[in-house]
Amino acid sequence: MKTAKDFFGNDISVGDIVAFMQTGYRVFLTGTVISITEKTVLIAHEKTNVGITETRQFHGQVFVEK
């Protein structure tokens, strides 16, 4: 698998803290990457207004905190 890159081209690794937009909303959230696939990352985060605690995003939809 090629290295996962965020919106700015930074490497994404399991354990990284990332910012991302809540699915279906225009609100940014932060969370921790818990797994990476060829195209997406799974992010654990605080419970949202709709009650979810994990979100899947494409690599280019997240910003890694550096």
C-alpha positions in Angstrom: 0.0 0.0 0.0 1.3 3.5 -0.8 1.7 6.0 2.0 -1.5 7.8 3.0 -1.3 11.6 2.6 -3.5 14.3 4.0 -4.9 17.3 2.2 -1.5 19.1 2.4 0.5 16.0 1.4 1.7 15.1 4.9 2.0 11.4 5.8 -0.9 10.0 7.8 -0.1 7.4 10.5 -2.2 5.4 13.0 -2.3 7.5 16.2 -2.1 10.9 14.4 -4.5 13.6 15.6 -6.4 15.0 12.6 -9.0 17.6 11.8 -11.9 16.7 9.5 -15.3 17.9 8.6 -18.3 16.1 10.1 -20.1 14.1 7.5 -23.2 16.0 6.3 -22.3 19.1 8.3 -20.0 22.1 7.9 -18.4 21.6 11.3 -14.7 20.7 11.9 -13.9 18.0 14.4 -10.7 16.5 15.7 -9.9 12.9 16.4 -7.3 10.1 16.4 -6.6 7.9 13.4 -7.3 4.3 14.4 -6.8 2.5 11.1 -5.8 3.2 7.5 -6.9 1.5 4.3 -5.7 2.1 0.8 -8.2 5.0 0.3 -9.6 6.0 3.8 -8.8 6.5 7.4 -11.0 5.6 10.4 -11.0 8.3 13.0 -12.1 7.9 16.7 -13.5 11.1 18.2 -15.8 12.5 20.9 -19.5 11.8 20.4 -21.1 14.1 17.8 -24.5 15.7 17.8 -25.8 12.6 16.1 -24.2 10.2 18.6 -21.4 8.6 16.5 -17.8 8.2 17.8 -16.0 7.0 14.7 -15.9 8.5 11.2 -14.4 7.2 8.0 -12.8 9.9 5.6 -10.8 9.8 2.4 -7.1 10.6 2.9 -7.5 14.0 1.3 -10.3 15.0 3.6 -8.2 15.2 6.7 -5.5 17.6 8.0 -2.8 16.0 10.2 -1.8 18.0 13.3 2.0 18.6 13.1 
